[in-house]
Amino acid sequence: MNPTNHSQVAAFVLLGLSQVWELRFLFFTIFVTVYVLTVTGNLLIVVVVASDPRLHTTMYFLLGNLSFLDFCYSSITAPRMLVDLLSRRPTISFGACLTQLFFFHFIGGIKIFLLTVMAYDRYIAISQPLRYTLIMNQTVCGLFMAASWVGGFVHSIVQIGLTIHLPFCGPDKLDNFYCDVPQLIKLACTDTFVLELLMVSNNGLVTLMCFLVLLGSYTALLVMLRSHSREGRSKALSTCASHIAVVTIIFVPCIYIYARPFRTFSMDKAVSVLYTMVTPMLNPAIYTLRNKEVIAAMKKLWRRQKDSLAVIITTMVTVNILIVFIINISNSIIIIVTITVGSVSLEKTDKTFYIGLD
């Protein structure tokens, strides 16, 4: 197919999770609850880590950054998905699609690099406890975070660079609830075999290698723990178990999606929901339920600022509901304008047709 003979697609239709209205309303009810819990849980950890001086350590600094990234990550896809679940024909413009794709891979890339830094932090803490504060000082942490953000940016720019020049001239139905490379690349009206290989190597293989390196490092840490005292071993095991759980639920779905050719399987949407909606909600629970220091800091913060904390949580929930409402209104206006313009164009075409007949 020669793309020069066809017009460029200006917008995509998001097929979403289901075309059945009853199921869509059920999904909306479930996921709006999940999103509110995600925002509340992750921002609460950020507030707790920032407010308690006892948590001003490297491990909790990294944990606070991970919680902030989880909040951003879920906010890239969740608000629009919630709006689209209540829309009759959810669409997204080509520019908005690329913007969502950029930030999705930008934040996701930062998370991958940050989890690697967290694994290195635990390795130094267990293998060289006496030199830990000297090695993992504030300057080193700042450099690691800056490197993670740069790495995420480079990773995301590569995704945009490989997709922005693709010709989209045929089908416009994107079989997902957000814009991502595997679904987007299938709509291009050109041969994308080489591009798929580049995407798999850039996304899937890099993710798989990082996952194997992290599993290897945590296995080495568990072997080292056998020589520690019972109390120290118990505390380190608790921390490592939380890290391994988070690494697994983040990396395994990503490997499933990206470390294979871009073909559609029945489990794709369920896995996408898992790592875009469910995983950011589970991370705060995994860390707080197994961490006595974080729980103690939360109780202390609640006793000290009960009223103001309640106001903060209420404000966060209200702001997110307002964001969803504003996006819904904007989406409705765009749809109305699109339908109106289309009707006017159709009416003009009909008039021209009848004049030609006369």
Disulfide bonds with the S-S distance in Angstrom:
Cys97-Cys179 2.03
Cys169-Cys189 1.89
